[in-house]
Amino acid sequence: MPLELTIIVLVLAMVLPIVIGGFLAFRSFQETDQMEVVVNDIVSTAVQTFEGDLNTTLLLDVNPGGALVTVGAALLTSGGTPNYQAAWAVGVVGSTTYRALASTGAGNVLMTNLSSALGPAFPTTVGSSMTLFFEKRAYPLPGGGVLDYVLVGRAYGG
């Protein structure tokens, strides 16, 4: 009896860390996969909105799981030129970072929010399940012309 119990304990001592390690690796893969899906959905919705007419508005339900996703940045650099960092959505989970560029193929889609449209870069941050709105707008440039962009924010009441 004691020999059988010793064998069982030894087998469990060898197998249990493998099972737990496999479970943790699978969970990490799921979180990374979920983050990539959310980032790609955000970029895709921004591009669809941008390709519509002015004031086109789309909604997107997102659930980044354990990830933190940032969307867009300030529209203009300090020199007054378009800020192409605003065309990126970036997701971070654990030590994994995933970036996706919002582009129509003909050009980048700049994304921002109300608080950072002209000021310092405070991108929209998604850290929990929420509904986002995407609205195509036009910013009048100082030298003439307009800069089309997509306003991204949390849809309240949705």
Chimera marker file (.cmm) of the C-alpha trace (Angstrom):
<marker_set name="trace">
<marker id="1" x="0.000" y="0.000" z="0.000" r="1" g="1" b="0" radius="0.5"/>
<marker id="2" x="2.669" y="2.613" z="0.843" r="1" g="1" b="0" radius="0.5"/>
<marker id="3" x="4.545" y="1.742" z="-2.364" r="1" g="1" b="0" radius="0.5"/>
<marker id="4" x="1.391" y="2.263" z="-4.472" r="1" g="1" b="0" radius="0.5"/>
<marker id="5" x="0.748" y="5.597" z="-2.760" r="1" g="1" b="0" radius="0.5"/>
<marker id="6" x="4.343" y="6.664" z="-3.376" r="1" g="1" b="0" radius="0.5"/>
<marker id="7" x="4.053" y="5.779" z="-7.072" r="1" g="1" b="0" radius="0.5"/>
<marker id="8" x="0.797" y="7.730" z="-7.380" r="1" g="1" b="0" radius="0.5"/>
<marker id="9" x="2.361" y="10.778" z="-5.704" r="1" g="1" b="0" radius="0.5"/>
<marker id="10" x="5.403" y="10.602" z="-8.007" r="1" g="1" b="0" radius="0.5"/>
<marker id="11" x="3.240" y="10.303" z="-11.133" r="1" g="1" b="0" radius="0.5"/>
<marker id="12" x="1.107" y="13.249" z="-10.031" r="1" g="1" b="0" radius="0.5"/>
<marker id="13" x="4.224" y="15.276" z="-9.228" r="1" g="1" b="0" radius="0.5"/>
<marker id="14" x="5.425" y="14.752" z="-12.807" r="1" g="1" b="0" radius="0.5"/>
<marker id="15" x="2.116" y="15.119" z="-14.648" r="1" g="1" b="0" radius="0.5"/>
<marker id="16" x="0.465" y="17.973" z="-12.752" r="1" g="1" b="0" radius="0.5"/>
<marker id="17" x="2.998" y="20.699" z="-13.743" r="1" g="1" b="0" radius="0.5"/>
<marker id="18" x="2.668" y="19.662" z="-17.383" r="1" g="1" b="0" radius="0.5"/>
<marker id="19" x="-1.131" y="19.886" z="-17.258" r="1" g="1" b="0" radius="0.5"/>
<marker id="20" x="-1.084" y="23.248" z="-15.473" r="1" g="1" b="0" radius="0.5"/>
<marker id="21" x="1.552" y="24.628" z="-17.876" r="1" g="1" b="0" radius="0.5"/>
<marker id="22" x="-0.500" y="23.516" z="-20.864" r="1" g="1" b="0" radius="0.5"/>
<marker id="23" x="-3.613" y="25.150" z="-19.445" r="1" g="1" b="0" radius="0.5"/>
<marker id="24" x="-1.804" y="28.447" z="-18.810" r="1" g="1" b="0" radius="0.5"/>
<marker id="25" x="-0.303" y="28.421" z="-22.317" r="1" g="1" b="0" radius="0.5"/>
<marker id="26" x="-3.740" y="27.768" z="-23.831" r="1" g="1" b="0" radius="0.5"/>
<marker id="27" x="-5.252" y="30.618" z="-21.804" r="1" g="1" b="0" radius="0.5"/>
<marker id="28" x="-2.499" y="32.990" z="-22.916" r="1" g="1" b="0" radius="0.5"/>
<marker id="29" x="-3.107" y="31.985" z="-26.548" r="1" g="1" b="0" radius="0.5"/>
<marker id="30" x="-6.841" y="32.656" z="-26.144" r="1" g="1" b="0" radius="0.5"/>
<marker id="31" x="-6.224" y="36.131" z="-24.677" r="1" g="1" b="0" radius="0.5"/>
<marker id="32" x="-3.805" y="36.996" z="-27.501" r="1" g="1" b="0" radius="0.5"/>
<marker id="33" x="-6.205" y="35.707" z="-30.137" r="1" g="1" b="0" radius="0.5"/>
<marker id="34" x="-9.118" y="37.673" z="-28.619" r="1" g="1" b="0" radius="0.5"/>
<marker id="35" x="-6.999" y="40.856" z="-28.575" r="1" g="1" b="0" radius="0.5"/>
<marker id="36" x="-6.067" y="40.456" z="-32.253" r="1" g="1" b="0" radius="0.5"/>
<marker id="37" x="-9.724" y="39.949" z="-33.202" r="1" g="1" b="0" radius="0.5"/>
<marker id="38" x="-10.763" y="43.115" z="-31.317" r="1" g="1" b="0" radius="0.5"/>
<marker id="39" x="-7.960" y="45.219" z="-32.860" r="1" g="1" b="0" radius="0.5"/>
<marker id="40" x="-8.803" y="43.963" z="-36.359" r="1" g="1" b="0" radius="0.5"/>
<marker id="41" x="-12.536" y="44.606" z="-35.820" r="1" g="1" b="0" radius="0.5"/>
<marker id="42" x="-11.797" y="48.179" z="-34.696" r="1" g="1" b="0" radius="0.5"/>
<marker id="43" x="-9.589" y="48.845" z="-37.717" r="1" g="1" b="0" radius="0.5"/>
<marker id="44" x="-12.116" y="47.292" z="-40.100" r="1" g="1" b="0" radius="0.5"/>
<marker id="45" x="-14.990" y="49.351" z="-38.662" r="1" g="1" b="0" radius="0.5"/>
<marker id="46" x="-12.915" y="52.558" z="-38.866" r="1" g="1" b="0" radius="0.5"/>
<marker id="47" x="-12.156" y="51.875" z="-42.542" r="1" g="1" b="0" radius="0.5"/>
<marker id="48" x="-15.837" y="51.132" z="-43.300" r="1" g="1" b="0" radius="0.5"/>
<marker id="49" x="-16.840" y="54.376" z="-41.600" r="1" g="1" b="0" radius="0.5"/>
<marker id="50" x="-14.171" y="56.370" z="-43.444" r="1" g="1" b="0" radius="0.5"/>
<marker id="51" x="-15.304" y="55.016" z="-46.803" r="1" g="1" b="0" radius="0.5"/>
<marker id="52" x="-18.825" y="56.309" z="-46.134" r="1" g="1" b="0" radius="0.5"/>
<marker id="53" x="-20.080" y="59.872" z="-46.446" r="1" g="1" b="0" radius="0.5"/>
<marker id="54" x="-19.455" y="62.567" z="-43.833" r="1" g="1" b="0" radius="0.5"/>
<marker id="55" x="-21.311" y="61.870" z="-40.571" r="1" g="1" b="0" radius="0.5"/>
<marker id="56" x="-21.510" y="58.142" z="-41.329" r="1" g="1" b="0" radius="0.5"/>
<marker id="57" x="-21.741" y="56.473" z="-37.928" r="1" g="1" b="0" radius="0.5"/>
<marker id="58" x="-21.196" y="52.804" z="-37.091" r="1" g="1" b="0" radius="0.5"/>
<marker id="59" x="-21.311" y="50.983" z="-33.751" r="1" g="1" b="0" radius="0.5"/>
<marker id="60" x="-19.131" y="48.083" z="-32.650" r="1" g="1" b="0" radius="0.5"/>
<marker id="61" x="-19.419" y="45.928" z="-29.529" r="1" g="1" b="0" radius="0.5"/>
<marker id="62" x="-15.959" y="44.969" z="-28.282" r="1" g="1" b="0" radius="0.5"/>
<marker id="63" x="-14.706" y="42.691" z="-25.539" r="1" g="1" b="0" radius="0.5"/>
<marker id="64" x="-10.906" y="42.708" z="-25.363" r="1" g="1" b="0" radius="0.5"/>
<marker id="65" x="-10.798" y="40.018" z="-22.676" r="1" g="1" b="0" radius="0.5"/>
<marker id="66" x="-7.724" y="40.711" z="-20.563" r="1" g="1" b="0" radius="0.5"/>
<marker id="67" x="-6.151" y="43.036" z="-23.139" r="1" g="1" b="0" radius="0.5"/>
<marker id="68" x="-5.796" y="46.806" z="-23.199" r="1" g="1" b="0" radius="0.5"/>
<marker id="69" x="-6.464" y="48.280" z="-26.655" r="1" g="1" b="0" radius="0.5"/>
<marker id="70" x="-5.664" y="51.874" z="-27.637" r="1" g="1" b="0" radius="0.5"/>
<marker id="71" x="-7.145" y="53.507" z="-30.711" r="1" g="1" b="0" radius="0.5"/>
<marker id="72" x="-5.886" y="56.576" z="-32.547" r="1" g="1" b="0" radius="0.5"/>
<marker id="73" x="-4.108" y="59.700" z="-31.328" r="1" g="1" b="0" radius="0.5"/>
<marker id="74" x="-4.120" y="63.454" z="-31.960" r="1" g="1" b="0" radius="0.5"/>
<marker id="75" x="-5.037" y="64.331" z="-35.565" r="1" g="1" b="0" radius="0.5"/>
<marker id="76" x="-2.200" y="66.789" z="-36.087" r="1" g="1" b="0" radius="0.5"/>
<marker id="77" x="1.431" y="66.859" z="-35.030" r="1" g="1" b="0" radius="0.5"/>
<marker id="78" x="2.835" y="69.897" z="-33.232" r="1" g="1" b="0" radius="0.5"/>
<marker id="79" x="3.900" y="71.152" z="-36.689" r="1" g="1" b="0" radius="0.5"/>
<marker id="80" x="0.311" y="71.044" z="-37.947" r="1" g="1" b="0" radius="0.5"/>
<marker id="81" x="0.734" y="68.086" z="-40.297" r="1" g="1" b="0" radius="0.5"/>
<marker id="82" x="-1.427" y="64.952" z="-40.157" r="1" g="1" b="0" radius="0.5"/>
<marker id="83" x="-0.316" y="62.591" z="-37.381" r="1" g="1" b="0" radius="0.5"/>
<marker id="84" x="-0.074" y="59.163" z="-38.958" r="1" g="1" b="0" radius="0.5"/>
<marker id="85" x="0.287" y="57.520" z="-35.529" r="1" g="1" b="0" radius="0.5"/>
<marker id="86" x="-3.467" y="58.153" z="-35.303" r="1" g="1" b="0" radius="0.5"/>
<marker id="87" x="-4.022" y="55.465" z="-37.947" r="1" g="1" b="0" radius="0.5"/>
<marker id="88" x="-2.961" y="52.650" z="-35.596" r="1" g="1" b="0" radius="0.5"/>
<marker id="89" x="-4.857" y="50.479" z="-33.150" r="1" g="1" b="0" radius="0.5"/>
<marker id="90" x="-2.611" y="48.741" z="-30.622" r="1" g="1" b="0" radius="0.5"/>
<marker id="91" x="-3.470" y="45.881" z="-28.292" r="1" g="1" b="0" radius="0.5"/>
<marker id="92" x="-1.395" y="44.693" z="-25.349" r="1" g="1" b="0" radius="0.5"/>
<marker id="93" x="-1.946" y="41.563" z="-23.293" r="1" g="1" b="0" radius="0.5"/>
<marker id="94" x="0.799" y="40.322" z="-21.004" r="1" g="1" b="0" radius="0.5"/>
<marker id="95" x="4.051" y="40.751" z="-22.911" r="1" g="1" b="0" radius="0.5"/>
<marker id="96" x="2.394" y="40.513" z="-26.341" r="1" g="1" b="0" radius="0.5"/>
<marker id="97" x="1.711" y="43.606" z="-28.461" r="1" g="1" b="0" radius="0.5"/>
<marker id="98" x="-0.344" y="43.582" z="-31.660" r="1" g="1" b="0" radius="0.5"/>
<marker id="99" x="-0.602" y="46.609" z="-33.980" r="1" g="1" b="0" radius="0.5"/>
<marker id="100" x="-2.903" y="47.090" z="-36.962" r="1" g="1" b="0" radius="0.5"/>
<marker id="101" x="-2.922" y="50.001" z="-39.433" r="1" g="1" b="0" radius="0.5"/>
<marker id="102" x="-6.249" y="51.438" z="-40.575" r="1" g="1" b="0" radius="0.5"/>
<marker id="103" x="-5.799" y="51.910" z="-44.299" r="1" g="1" b="0" radius="0.5"/>
<marker id="104" x="-8.076" y="52.004" z="-47.306" r="1" g="1" b="0" radius="0.5"/>
<marker id="105" x="-5.253" y="50.987" z="-49.630" r="1" g="1" b="0" radius="0.5"/>
<marker id="106" x="-5.235" y="54.525" z="-51.022" r="1" g="1" b="0" radius="0.5"/>
<marker id="107" x="-4.306" y="56.126" z="-47.698" r="1" g="1" b="0" radius="0.5"/>
<marker id="108" x="-4.347" y="55.829" z="-43.937" r="1" g="1" b="0" radius="0.5"/>
<marker id="109" x="-7.486" y="56.388" z="-41.887" r="1" g="1" b="0" radius="0.5"/>
<marker id="110" x="-6.766" y="58.754" z="-39.007" r="1" g="1" b="0" radius="0.5"/>
<marker id="111" x="-8.694" y="57.969" z="-35.813" r="1" g="1" b="0" radius="0.5"/>
<marker id="112" x="-9.081" y="60.224" z="-32.787" r="1" g="1" b="0" radius="0.5"/>
<marker id="113" x="-11.497" y="61.102" z="-30.010" r="1" g="1" b="0" radius="0.5"/>
<marker id="114" x="-13.008" y="64.350" z="-28.756" r="1" g="1" b="0" radius="0.5"/>
<marker id="115" x="-10.407" y="64.922" z="-26.050" r="1" g="1" b="0" radius="0.5"/>
<marker id="116" x="-7.380" y="64.509" z="-28.309" r="1" g="1" b="0" radius="0.5"/>
<marker id="117" x="-8.557" y="65.746" z="-31.704" r="1" g="1" b="0" radius="0.5"/>
<marker id="118" x="-6.334" y="68.829" z="-31.518" r="1" g="1" b="0" radius="0.5"/>
<marker id="119" x="-4.566" y="68.484" z="-28.189" r="1" g="1" b="0" radius="0.5"/>
<marker id="120" x="-2.101" y="66.017" z="-26.730" r="1" g="1" b="0" radius="0.5"/>
<marker id="121" x="-2.484" y="62.380" z="-27.677" r="1" g="1" b="0" radius="0.5"/>
<marker id="122" x="-4.956" y="60.633" z="-25.388" r="1" g="1" b="0" radius="0.5"/>
<marker id="123" x="-6.071" y="57.673" z="-27.491" r="1" g="1" b="0" radius="0.5"/>
<marker id="124" x="-9.363" y="55.933" z="-26.885" r="1" g="1" b="0" radius="0.5"/>
<marker id="125" x="-8.621" y="53.089" z="-24.487" r="1" g="1" b="0" radius="0.5"/>
<marker id="126" x="-10.645" y="49.881" z="-24.427" r="1" g="1" b="0" radius="0.5"/>
<marker id="127" x="-10.051" y="47.711" z="-21.391" r="1" g="1" b="0" radius="0.5"/>
<marker id="128" x="-13.456" y="46.160" z="-20.856" r="1" g="1" b="0" radius="0.5"/>
<marker id="129" x="-16.542" y="45.146" z="-22.757" r="1" g="1" b="0" radius="0.5"/>
<marker id="130" x="-18.178" y="48.218" z="-24.319" r="1" g="1" b="0" radius="0.5"/>
<marker id="131" x="-19.821" y="49.637" z="-27.419" r="1" g="1" b="0" radius="0.5"/>
<marker id="132" x="-17.737" y="52.020" z="-29.528" r="1" g="1" b="0" radius="0.5"/>
<marker id="133" x="-19.040" y="54.523" z="-32.051" r="1" g="1" b="0" radius="0.5"/>
<marker id="134" x="-17.169" y="55.500" z="-35.218" r="1" g="1" b="0" radius="0.5"/>
<marker id="135" x="-18.177" y="58.712" z="-37.023" r="1" g="1" b="0" radius="0.5"/>
<marker id="136" x="-16.619" y="60.174" z="-40.169" r="1" g="1" b="0" radius="0.5"/>
<marker id="137" x="-15.841" y="63.862" z="-39.791" r="1" g="1" b="0" radius="0.5"/>
<marker id="138" x="-13.848" y="66.555" z="-41.593" r="1" g="1" b="0" radius="0.5"/>
<marker id="139" x="-11.387" y="68.909" z="-39.907" r="1" g="1" b="0" radius="0.5"/>
<marker id="140" x="-10.779" y="72.235" z="-41.734" r="1" g="1" b="0" radius="0.5"/>
<marker id="141" x="-7.038" y="72.706" z="-42.231" r="1" g="1" b="0" radius="0.5"/>
<marker id="142" x="-5.511" y="76.155" z="-41.577" r="1" g="1" b="0" radius="0.5"/>
<marker id="143" x="-4.091" y="76.476" z="-45.108" r="1" g="1" b="0" radius="0.5"/>
<marker id="144" x="-7.368" y="75.435" z="-46.732" r="1" g="1" b="0" radius="0.5"/>
<marker id="145" x="-8.883" y="72.083" z="-47.481" r="1" g="1" b="0" radius="0.5"/>
<marker id="146" x="-10.103" y="69.501" z="-45.015" r="1" g="1" b="0" radius="0.5"/>
<marker id="147" x="-8.715" y="66.438" z="-43.310" r="1" g="1" b="0" radius="0.5"/>
<marker id="148" x="-11.190" y="63.558" z="-43.185" r="1" g="1" b="0" radius="0.5"/>
<marker id="149" x="-10.900" y="61.408" z="-40.070" r="1" g="1" b="0" radius="0.5"/>
<marker id="150" x="-12.877" y="58.981" z="-37.917" r="1" g="1" b="0" radius="0.5"/>
<marker id="151" x="-13.974" y="60.024" z="-34.436" r="1" g="1" b="0" radius="0.5"/>
<marker id="152" x="-13.933" y="57.030" z="-32.071" r="1" g="1" b="0" radius="0.5"/>
<marker id="153" x="-15.503" y="56.971" z="-28.646" r="1" g="1" b="0" radius="0.5"/>
<marker id="154" x="-17.600" y="55.080" z="-26.186" r="1" g="1" b="0" radius="0.5"/>
<marker id="155" x="-21.264" y="54.905" z="-27.128" r="1" g="1" b="0" radius="0.5"/>
<marker id="156" x="-23.116" y="55.706" z="-23.904" r="1" g="1" b="0" radius="0.5"/>
<marker id="157" x="-26.409" y="54.014" z="-23.342" r="1" g="1" b="0" radius="0.5"/>
<marker id="158" x="-25.459" y="51.336" z="-25.857" r="1" g="1" b="0" radius="0.5"/>
<link id1="1" id2="2" r="1" g="1" b="0" radius="0.2"/>
<link id1="2" id2="3" r="1" g="1" b="0" radius="0.2"/>
<link id1="3" id2="4" r="1" g="1" b="0" radius="0.2"/>
<link id1="4" id2="5" r="1" g="1" b="0" radius="0.2"/>
<link id1="5" id2="6" r="1" g="1" b="0" radius="0.2"/>
<link id1="6" id2="7" r="1" g="1" b="0" radius="0.2"/>
<link id1="7" id2="8" r="1" g="1" b="0" radius="0.2"/>
<link id1="8" id2="9" r="1" g="1" b="0" radius="0.2"/>
<link id1="9" id2="10" r="1" g="1" b="0" radius="0.2"/>
<link id1="10" id2="11" r="1" g="1" b="0" radius="0.2"/>
<link id1="11" id2="12" r="1" g="1" b="0" radius="0.2"/>
<link id1="12" id2="13" r="1" g="1" b="0" radius="0.2"/>
<link id1="13" id2="14" r="1" g="1" b="0" radius="0.2"/>
<link id1="14" id2="15" r="1" g="1" b="0" radius="0.2"/>
<link id1="15" id2="16" r="1" g="1" b="0" radius="0.2"/>
<link id1="16" id2="17" r="1" g="1" b="0" radius="0.2"/>
<link id1="17" id2="18" r="1" g="1" b="0" radius="0.2"/>
<link id1="18" id2="19" r="1" g="1" b="0" radius="0.2"/>
<link id1="19" id2="20" r="1" g="1" b="0" radius="0.2"/>
<link id1="20" id2="21" r="1" g="1" b="0" radius="0.2"/>
<link id1="21" id2="22" r="1" g="1" b="0" radius="0.2"/>
<link id1="22" id2="23" r="1" g="1" b="0" radius="0.2"/>
<link id1="23" id2="24" r="1" g="1" b="0" radius="0.2"/>
<link id1="24" id2="25" r="1" g="1" b="0" radius="0.2"/>
<link id1="25" id2="26" r="1" g="1" b="0" radius="0.2"/>
<link id1="26" id2="27" r="1" g="1" b="0" radius="0.2"/>
<link id1="27" id2="28" r="1" g="1" b="0" radius="0.2"/>
<link id1="28" id2="29" r="1" g="1" b="0" radius="0.2"/>
<link id1="29" id2="30" r="1" g="1" b="0" radius="0.2"/>
<link id1="30" id2="31" r="1" g="1" b="0" radius="0.2"/>
<link id1="31" id2="32" r="1" g="1" b="0" radius="0.2"/>
<link id1="32" id2="33" r="1" g="1" b="0" radius="0.2"/>
<link id1="33" id2="34" r="1" g="1" b="0" radius="0.2"/>
<link id1="34" id2="35" r="1" g="1" b="0" radius="0.2"/>
<link id1="35" id2="36" r="1" g="1" b="0" radius="0.2"/>
<link id1="36" id2="37" r="1" g="1" b="0" radius="0.2"/>
<link id1="37" id2="38" r="1" g="1" b="0" radius="0.2"/>
<link id1="38" id2="39" r="1" g="1" b="0" radius="0.2"/>
<link id1="39" id2="40" r="1" g="1" b="0" radius="0.2"/>
<link id1="40" id2="41" r="1" g="1" b="0" radius="0.2"/>
<link id1="41" id2="42" r="1" g="1" b="0" radius="0.2"/>
<link id1="42" id2="43" r="1" g="1" b="0" radius="0.2"/>
<link id1="43" id2="44" r="1" g="1" b="0" radius="0.2"/>
<link id1="44" id2="45" r="1" g="1" b="0" radius="0.2"/>
<link id1="45" id2="46" r="1" g="1" b="0" radius="0.2"/>
<link id1="46" id2="47" r="1" g="1" b="0" radius="0.2"/>
<link id1="47" id2="48" r="1" g="1" b="0" radius="0.2"/>
<link id1="48" id2="49" r="1" g="1" b="0" radius="0.2"/>
<link id1="49" id2="50" r="1" g="1" b="0" radius="0.2"/>
<link id1="50" id2="51" r="1" g="1" b="0" radius="0.2"/>
<link id1="51" id2="52" r="1" g="1" b="0" radius="0.2"/>
<link id1="52" id2="53" r="1" g="1" b="0" radius="0.2"/>
<link id1="53" id2="54" r="1" g="1" b="0" radius="0.2"/>
<link id1="54" id2="55" r="1" g="1" b="0" radius="0.2"/>
<link id1="55" id2="56" r="1" g="1" b="0" radius="0.2"/>
<link id1="56" id2="57" r="1" g="1" b="0" radius="0.2"/>
<link id1="57" id2="58" r="1" g="1" b="0" radius="0.2"/>
<link id1="58" id2="59" r="1" g="1" b="0" radius="0.2"/>
<link id1="59" id2="60" r="1" g="1" b="0" radius="0.2"/>
<link id1="60" id2="61" r="1" g="1" b="0" radius="0.2"/>
<link id1="61" id2="62" r="1" g="1" b="0" radius="0.2"/>
<link id1="62" id2="63" r="1" g="1" b="0" radius="0.2"/>
<link id1="63" id2="64" r="1" g="1" b="0" radius="0.2"/>
<link id1="64" id2="65" r="1" g="1" b="0" radius="0.2"/>
<link id1="65" id2="66" r="1" g="1" b="0" radius="0.2"/>
<link id1="66" id2="67" r="1" g="1" b="0" radius="0.2"/>
<link id1="67" id2="68" r="1" g="1" b="0" radius="0.2"/>
<link id1="68" id2="69" r="1" g="1" b="0" radius="0.2"/>
<link id1="69" id2="70" r="1" g="1" b="0" radius="0.2"/>
<link id1="70" id2="71" r="1" g="1" b="0" radius="0.2"/>
<link id1="71" id2="72" r="1" g="1" b="0" radius="0.2"/>
<link id1="72" id2="73" r="1" g="1" b="0" radius="0.2"/>
<link id1="73" id2="74" r="1" g="1" b="0" radius="0.2"/>
<link id1="74" id2="75" r="1" g="1" b="0" radius="0.2"/>
<link id1="75" id2="76" r="1" g="1" b="0" radius="0.2"/>
<link id1="76" id2="77" r="1" g="1" b="0" radius="0.2"/>
<link id1="77" id2="78" r="1" g="1" b="0" radius="0.2"/>
<link id1="78" id2="79" r="1" g="1" b="0" radius="0.2"/>
<link id1="79" id2="80" r="1" g="1" b="0" radius="0.2"/>
<link id1="80" id2="81" r="1" g="1" b="0" radius="0.2"/>
<link id1="81" id2="82" r="1" g="1" b="0" radius="0.2"/>
<link id1="82" id2="83" r="1" g="1" b="0" radius="0.2"/>
<link id1="83" id2="84" r="1" g="1" b="0" radius="0.2"/>
<link id1="84" id2="85" r="1" g="1" b="0" radius="0.2"/>
<link id1="85" id2="86" r="1" g="1" b="0" radius="0.2"/>
<link id1="86" id2="87" r="1" g="1" b="0" radius="0.2"/>
<link id1="87" id2="88" r="1" g="1" b="0" radius="0.2"/>
<link id1="88" id2="89" r="1" g="1" b="0" radius="0.2"/>
<link id1="89" id2="90" r="1" g="1" b="0" radius="0.2"/>
<link id1="90" id2="91" r="1" g="1" b="0" radius="0.2"/>
<link id1="91" id2="92" r="1" g="1" b="0" radius="0.2"/>
<link id1="92" id2="93" r="1" g="1" b="0" radius="0.2"/>
<link id1="93" id2="94" r="1" g="1" b="0" radius="0.2"/>
<link id1="94" id2="95" r="1" g="1" b="0" radius="0.2"/>
<link id1="95" id2="96" r="1" g="1" b="0" radius="0.2"/>
<link id1="96" id2="97" r="1" g="1" b="0" radius="0.2"/>
<link id1="97" id2="98" r="1" g="1" b="0" radius="0.2"/>
<link id1="98" id2="99" r="1" g="1" b="0" radius="0.2"/>
<link id1="99" id2="100" r="1" g="1" b="0" radius="0.2"/>
<link id1="100" id2="101" r="1" g="1" b="0" radius="0.2"/>
<link id1="101" id2="102" r="1" g="1" b="0" radius="0.2"/>
<link id1="102" id2="103" r="1" g="1" b="0" radius="0.2"/>
<link id1="103" id2="104" r="1" g="1" b="0" radius="0.2"/>
<link id1="104" id2="105" r="1" g="1" b="0" radius="0.2"/>
<link id1="105" id2="106" r="1" g="1" b="0" radius="0.2"/>
<link id1="106" id2="107" r="1" g="1" b="0" radius="0.2"/>
<link id1="107" id2="108" r="1" g="1" b="0" radius="0.2"/>
<link id1="108" id2="109" r="1" g="1" b="0" radius="0.2"/>
<link id1="109" id2="110" r="1" g="1" b="0" radius="0.2"/>
<link id1="110" id2="111" r="1" g="1" b="0" radius="0.2"/>
<link id1="111" id2="112" r="1" g="1" b="0" radius="0.2"/>
<link id1="112" id2="113" r="1" g="1" b="0" radius="0.2"/>
<link id1="113" id2="114" r="1" g="1" b="0" radius="0.2"/>
<link id1="114" id2="115" r="1" g="1" b="0" radius="0.2"/>
<link id1="115" id2="116" r="1" g="1" b="0" radius="0.2"/>
<link id1="116" id2="117" r="1" g="1" b="0" radius="0.2"/>
<link id1="117" id2="118" r="1" g="1" b="0" radius="0.2"/>
<link id1="118" id2="119" r="1" g="1" b="0" radius="0.2"/>
<link id1="119" id2="120" r="1" g="1" b="0" radius="0.2"/>
<link id1="120" id2="121" r="1" g="1" b="0" radius="0.2"/>
<link id1="121" id2="122" r="1" g="1" b="0" radius="0.2"/>
<link id1="122" id2="123" r="1" g="1" b="0" radius="0.2"/>
<link id1="123" id2="124" r="1" g="1" b="0" radius="0.2"/>
<link id1="124" id2="125" r="1" g="1" b="0" radius="0.2"/>
<link id1="125" id2="126" r="1" g="1" b="0" radius="0.2"/>
<link id1="126" id2="127" r="1" g="1" b="0" radius="0.2"/>
<link id1="127" id2="128" r="1" g="1" b="0" radius="0.2"/>
<link id1="128" id2="129" r="1" g="1" b="0" radius="0.2"/>
<link id1="129" id2="130" r="1" g="1" b="0" radius="0.2"/>
<link id1="130" id2="131" r="1" g="1" b="0" radius="0.2"/>
<link id1="131" id2="132" r="1" g="1" b="0" radius="0.2"/>
<link id1="132" id2="133" r="1" g="1" b="0" radius="0.2"/>
<link id1="133" id2="134" r="1" g="1" b="0" radius="0.2"/>
<link id1="134" id2="135" r="1" g="1" b="0" radius="0.2"/>
<link id1="135" id2="136" r="1" g="1" b="0" radius="0.2"/>
<link id1="136" id2="137" r="1" g="1" b="0" radius="0.2"/>
<link id1="137" id2="138" r="1" g="1" b="0" radius="0.2"/>
<link id1="138" id2="139" r="1" g="1" b="0" radius="0.2"/>
<link id1="139" id2="140" r="1" g="1" b="0" radius="0.2"/>
<link id1="140" id2="141" r="1" g="1" b="0" radius="0.2"/>
<link id1="141" id2="142" r="1" g="1" b="0" radius="0.2"/>
<link id1="142" id2="143" r="1" g="1" b="0" radius="0.2"/>
<link id1="143" id2="144" r="1" g="1" b="0" radius="0.2"/>
<link id1="144" id2="145" r="1" g="1" b="0" radius="0.2"/>
<link id1="145" id2="146" r="1" g="1" b="0" radius="0.2"/>
<link id1="146" id2="147" r="1" g="1" b="0" radius="0.2"/>
<link id1="147" id2="148" r="1" g="1" b="0" radius="0.2"/>
<link id1="148" id2="149" r="1" g="1" b="0" radius="0.2"/>
<link id1="149" id2="150" r="1" g="1" b="0" radius="0.2"/>
<link id1="150" id2="151" r="1" g="1" b="0" radius="0.2"/>
<link id1="151" id2="152" r="1" g="1" b="0" radius="0.2"/>
<link id1="152" id2="153" r="1" g="1" b="0" radius="0.2"/>
<link id1="153" id2="154" r="1" g="1" b="0" radius="0.2"/>
<link id1="154" id2="155" r="1" g="1" b="0" radius="0.2"/>
<link id1="155" id2="156" r="1" g="1" b="0" radius="0.2"/>
<link id1="156" id2="157" r="1" g="1" b="0" radius="0.2"/>
<link id1="157" id2="158" r="1" g="1" b="0" radius="0.2"/>
</marker_set>
